[in-house]
Structures are given as structure tokens and as C-alpha cells.
Amino acid sequence: MAIAELPSLDAGEHLLREEVRYAQEHDLQTLSVYSPRHSRVVAGDVSDSIATSSKIWIIYIHGGAWRDPLVTSSSFVPTINRLLSSSIKSKIASFVSINYRLSAHSSFPQDSSSVPKHTYRNAKHPDHLQDICSALSYLQSKYSIEDQYMLVGHSCGATLALQVLRGEEYARSCGISCESLKFKLPQYFLGAAGIYNLRLLRDTHPHPAYNEFLTEAFGGDEKAWDEVSPARFPYFMGIGGKKKVLAFATSPDDELVDEIQIDVMVKSVQGVADGVVLAERIPFQSLIGGGYLNTFFRRLTIAQVGLYSV
């Protein structure tokens, strides 16, 4: 594990960045923990003040169509910096950003005969989900986060987050090991420009790249695409109860993931969730710059969830 000092955009504000391996099979099975210098949040040394406080963890799953090697856990840093300069930073315990195994990408080819297995990108479902569950189990074991966290996903990261929220029975049906399911489901979920219906995404985007990345990640059987599409899930184990909050952000200016994705997802989840469901259309620059998180923290107050006063 390596700990490095990460300067924030805020003058005088610094974070400690800890790089952790949550599994040993692949080089991408890592996560980054960003914590205030004074918090003592270090693996194997859970601070009582953190573990028992009302603060929440923000845990991020990056996008990149399940395959883009240029999109990593570091893509969350601009959002972290933005939140640290806002009034809600006192409500946040720490930030986590998860890397996971990636599928093949035609623009970044690898030769399987020469590339070591631990760096070769050829993940297929449920490999991506397996890694997210393993990472959450690691965080539960090392930091005792319980359910006091917001699971944030961008693009396919939102798909993965909602697959987690489908619950343990679904995960086990996908082949996720029991050892990777030793965590509690989150109190809060936020999807930004999420992919919620895979077949619909392909049908509304004729460019062959869409069919290509979906096939690389999930195979060519489109019925299998439907089975992993959150908007088609009949229920979610992780979103019942009045204290649960699901939030969805999209932008009318987003050319990669269109607004219909949030429409079908919100319609679906409103039929199975008895918690608070929020949906917001925001400017594209706010979406890619992390402003969506600040927006939704404030919306939680309006919804009278009770955790925030900002």
C-alpha cells in the first residue's frame, strides 16, 4: 500500500491518498481511499471517531463503457476537490474510488501471448461486478462502514452500482462468491449519466462502438443484456425503507448517454422503491465536473431526508 499527499483545489486543504489492493488476481483490482490528513483512516486502524460518527463515505465507481483504460479511479479527483470546497464537506468521512477489471477495447489492443495475465484486459460479466463486490467487502472489513455510505456511479459505474443494489440473491445468481458479499447495501445511491437499459442504449445509438462494447462486456446474447439491465429488474433488495435515497442525474447535452436512460430507470424504480427518488437534469459541464454531487446533497435537504443541513 502506498500513501501519498494529494493537494486539493482549496488553498491549504490536503488529503491523504491511500492505494489499496482489494484482490490479488489483477493489477486493476485496486481502490483509492482519500481521507483528511487528521482523520486516521488507515487500513487496519479504524478510527472510532469515523466509525461511529454520522458522517458518510462517498464511494465512486468510474465509467468508461466497462473497457476504457484511460478512465480510472483518479477520474473522481475533480469531484472530490469540488466537494471539499463546498459547505457539505463536514458531513463526509472519506472518499473511495474503485478500479475494476476491464473488457477488451479495439482501440487499445493487447496480445494475449505476450501480455501477462495480471494486466490483460478481457473481463466479461460478472467480472466487473465481482470486483465491485470484493471492493465493498474489503471496505466493510477494514473500515466498518456499515450502510453509512453513498454509492456513486458514472455511466457503466451506475449500472454496476444498481446491480449491487439488486441484492445478494441476484449477485449469487451471477456467480459472485460469498466471500465477496460481506458488506451492507448503501443508504444512498447516485447515478450520473447512467446506463440502465443496455439494449435500448444500442438501439438509440447506431454507431457500431455501442454494440461492440456491450458485446465485449456481456457477450452477444441480447437476452443476457436484458437480465443485467437495471431498468428491467423486477425488484431491488437495497432500496426499500424510508431512509433509502436513490438519485439520478443526466444532462440534455450529453451525446454519449441520452436522457431516455434516466426516464426508463426512474419509471422502473418508482414502482419498486418506497424510499426517496430524486431525478435531475443538469448542465453537461456540471455533470462531468462533479457538480451533480453537490446538487444532490442539497436536494437531500429539500427532500427532508434529515442527514444534511447545508
C-alpha positions in Angstrom: 0.0 0.0 0.0 1.2 3.5 -0.8 0.1 6.7 0.9 0.6 10.0 -1.0 -0.4 13.5 -0.2 -3.0 14.9 -2.7 -3.4 18.6 -2.8 -6.9 19.9 -3.2 -8.0 22.8 -5.3 -8.8 24.5 -2.0 -5.9 26.5 -0.7 -4.4 24.9 2.4 -6.7 21.8 2.1 -4.9 18.4 1.8 -6.0 14.8 1.6 -4.1 11.6 2.2 -4.4 9.2 -0.7 -4.0 5.5 0.1 -3.8 3.0 -2.7 -5.1 -0.5 -1.7 -5.3 -3.9 -3.4 -8.7 -5.5 -2.5 -7.8 -8.7 -4.6 -4.7 -10.2 -6.0 -5.7 -11.6 -9.4 -5.3 -8.5 -11.5 -3.5 -5.1 -11.3 -6.8 -3.3 -11.7 -8.2 -4.7 -8.5 -7.3 -1.6 -6.5 -9.1 1.2 -4.8 -8.1 4.7 -3.6 -9.1 6.0 -0.2 -9.0 9.8 0.2 -9.2 11.0 3.8 -8.5 14.2 5.6 -5.0 14.4 7.0 -6.2 14.3 10.6 -8.8 11.5 10.3 -6.5 8.5 10.9 -8.5 6.5 8.3 -5.8 3.9 7.5 -6.4 0.2 6.6 -6.3 -1.9 9.7 -6.7 1.1 12.0 -10.3 2.1 12.1 -10.8 5.4 13.9 -13.6 5.4 16.4 -14.5 8.9 15.5 -15.0 7.9 11.9 -16.7 4.5 12.5 -19.3 5.8 14.9 -20.0 9.3 13.5 -22.9 10.4 11.4 -20.6 11.2 8.5 -21.0 9.1 5.4 -18.5 7.7 3.0 -18.6 8.6 -0.7 -17.7 5.5 -2.8 -17.3 6.0 -6.5 -17.4 3.6 -9.4 -16.0 5.1 -12.6 -17.4 4.8 -16.1 -15.7 4.1 -19.4 -18.0 1.6 -21.1 -16.6 -1.3 -19.0 -13.4 -1.1 -21.1 -11.7 2.3 -21.4 -8.2 2.0 -19.8 -7.9 5.8 -19.8 -10.7 6.1 -17.3 -9.6 5.1 -13.8 -10.3 5.8 -10.1 -8.4 9.1 -10.5 -11.3 10.4 -12.5 -13.0 11.1 -9.2 -10.4 13.6 -8.0 -12.0 16.7 -9.6 -15.3 15.9 -7.9 -13.5 15.4 -4.5 -11.9 18.7 -4.9 -15.2 20.4 -5.7 -16.9 18.8 -2.7 -14.0 19.9 -0.4 -14.6 23.5 -1.4 -18.4 23.2 -0.5 -20.2 23.5 2.8 -21.0 19.8 2.9 -17.5 18.6 3.4 -18.1 18.3 7.2 -20.7 15.6 6.5 -18.2 13.4 4.6 -16.0 10.9 6.4 -13.8 9.9 3.5 -13.9 9.3 -0.3 -13.2 6.0 -2.1 -12.8 5.4 -5.8 -12.7 1.8 -7.2 -10.8 0.4 -10.1 -12.0 -2.9 -11.6 -11.1 -5.3 -14.3 -11.9 -4.1 -17.8 -13.1 -5.7 -21.0 -11.2 -5.6 -24.3 -11.0 -2.4 -26.3 -10.3 -2.4 -30.0 -8.6 1.0 -29.8 -6.2 -0.4 -27.1 -5.4 -3.9 -28.4 -3.3 -6.3 -26.3 -1.6 -9.5 -27.4 -2.6 -12.3 -25.0 0.5 -14.3 -25.9 2.8 -11.6 -24.6 0.8 -9.6 -22.1 0.9 -11.0 -18.5 -2.5 -12.3 -17.3 -2.5 -9.9 -14.4 -2.5 -6.9 -16.8 -4.6 -8.4 -19.7 -7.9 -6.7 -20.2 -10.5 -9.3 -21.1 -13.1 -9.1 -18.4 -16.6 -10.4 -19.1 -19.7 -10.1 -16.9 -19.8 -10.9 -14.0 -16.1 -10.0 -13.6 -16.7 -6.3 -13.2 -19.5 -6.8 -10.7 -17.3 -9.4 -8.8 -14.7 -6.7 -8.4 -17.1 -4.1 -7.1 -18.5 -6.5 -4.5 -15.0 -7.6 -3.5 -14.0 -3.9 -3.0 -17.1 -3.2 -0.9 -16.4 -6.3 1.2 -12.8 -5.1 1.7 -14.1 -1.7 2.8 -16.6 -3.2 5.2 -13.9 -5.4 6.7 -11.2 -2.7 7.1 -13.3 0.4 7.9 -16.6 -0.9 9.3 -18.6 1.4 7.0 -21.8 -0.4 7.7 -24.5 1.2 5.4 -23.3 4.7 6.0 -22.2 5.4 2.5 -23.3 6.8 -0.8 -22.6 4.6 -3.8 -22.0 6.8 -6.8 -21.7 5.5 -10.3 -20.9 7.3 -13.6 -22.1 5.8 -16.8 -21.5 2.0 -16.6 -20.5 2.6 -13.0 -24.1 3.4 -12.3 -25.1 0.1 -13.9 -22.7 -1.7 -11.6 -24.0 0.2 -8.5 -27.6 -0.8 -9.2 -26.6 -4.4 -9.9 -25.1 -4.3 -6.3 -28.4 -2.9 -5.1 -30.4 -5.7 -6.7 -29.1 -7.7 -3.7 -27.3 -10.8 -2.6 -29.6 -13.3 -4.3 -29.0 -11.7 -7.7 -25.3 -11.4 -7.2 -25.0 -15.1 -6.3 -27.1 -16.0 -9.3 -24.5 -14.2 -11.4 -21.7 -16.3 -9.9 -20.4 -13.8 -7.3 -18.6 -15.6 -4.5 -20.0 -15.5 -0.9 -16.7 -14.1 0.2 -17.3 -11.0 -1.9 -20.7 -10.3 -0.5 -19.8 -9.5 3.1 -21.0 -5.9 3.0 -24.1 -3.9 3.8 -26.0 -2.2 1.0 -25.7 1.6 0.9 -28.0 4.1 2.4 -27.7 6.4 -0.6 -27.3 5.8 -4.4 -26.5 8.4 -7.1 -26.2 7.6 -10.8 -24.7 10.1 -13.1 -25.4 9.6 -16.9 -26.1 6.0 -16.1 -26.7 3.1 -18.5 -29.8 1.4 -17.3 -31.2 -0.4 -20.3 -28.4 -1.9 -22.5 -30.5 -2.9 -25.5 -32.2 0.5 -25.5 -28.8 2.2 -25.5 -27.6 0.3 -28.5 -30.9 0.8 -30.3 -30.8 4.6 -29.9 -27.1 4.8 -30.9 -26.5 3.2 -34.3 -22.7 3.8 -34.1 -21.1 0.3 -34.0 -19.0 1.2 -31.0 -22.0 0.8 -28.8 -22.8 -2.7 -29.9 -19.1 -3.5 -29.7 -18.5 -2.5 -26.1 -21.7 -4.2 -24.9 -20.8 -7.4 -26.7 -17.3 -7.3 -25.3 -18.6 -6.9 -21.7 -21.7 -9.1 -21.9 -21.5 -11.3 -24.9 -23.7 -11.4 -28.0 -26.9 -12.8 -26.4 -29.2 -9.8 -26.1 -31.4 -11.6 -23.6 -28.5 -11.6 -21.3 -28.2 -7.8 -21.8 -31.8 -7.5 -20.6 -31.0 -9.6 -17.5 -28.3 -7.2 -16.4 -30.1 -4.0 -17.2 -31.2 -2.3 -14.0 -34.3 -0.7 -15.7 -35.6 -4.2 -16.3 -35.0 -5.5 -12.7 -38.3 -6.6 -11.1 -37.1 -5.6 -7.6 -34.1 -4.2 -5.6 -33.2 -5.6 -2.2 -31.2 -2.5 -1.3 -33.7 0.3 -1.8 -36.6 -0.4 0.4 -37.2 1.7 3.5 -38.0 5.3 4.1 -34.3 6.2 4.8 -33.1 5.0 1.4 -32.4 7.6 -1.2 -31.9 7.0 -5.0 -30.8 9.9 -7.1 -30.3 10.1 -10.8 -28.5 12.8 -12.8 -28.4 13.3 -16.5 -27.8 16.2 -19.0 -29.7 17.0 -22.2 -26.3 17.9 -23.7 -24.7 14.5 -23.1 -24.1 13.0 -26.5 -22.9 9.6 -25.3 -25.8 8.5 -22.9 -29.1 10.1 -23.8 -31.9 11.2 -21.4 -34.2 8.3 -22.2 -32.0 6.2 -19.9 -32.9 8.1 -16.8 -36.5 8.2 -17.9 -36.9 4.4 -18.1 -34.9 3.9 -14.9 -36.9 6.4 -12.8 -40.2 4.9 -14.1 -39.0 1.4 -13.2 -37.7 2.2 -9.7 -40.7 4.3 -8.6 -42.7 1.1 -8.8 -40.5 -0.9 -6.5 -38.9 1.6 -4.1 -40.6 3.1 -1.0 -37.6 5.4 -0.3 -36.9 8.8 -1.8 -36.3 9.0 -5.5 -34.7 12.1 -7.0 -34.0 12.9 -10.6 -32.3 16.0 -12.0 -31.3 17.3 -15.4 -28.3 19.4 -15.1 -25.8 21.2 -17.4 -23.2 18.9 -19.0 -20.2 20.8 -17.6 -21.7 20.3 -14.1 -22.2 16.6 -14.9 -18.6 15.9 -16.0 -17.1 18.3 -13.4 -18.7 16.8 -10.3 -21.2 19.5 -9.7 -24.0 16.9 -9.7 -22.9 15.6 -6.3 -23.1 19.0 -4.8 -26.6 19.4 -6.4 -27.9 16.2 -4.9 -26.5 16.8 -1.4 -28.6 20.0 -1.4 -31.6 18.2 -2.8 -31.5 15.7 0.1 -32.2 18.6 2.4 -35.2 19.7 0.3 -36.4 16.1 0.4 -36.2 16.2 4.2 -34.0 13.1 4.4 -32.6 14.6 7.6 -28.9 13.9 7.2 -27.8 17.2 5.8 -28.2 20.9 6.7 -26.3 22.8 4.1 
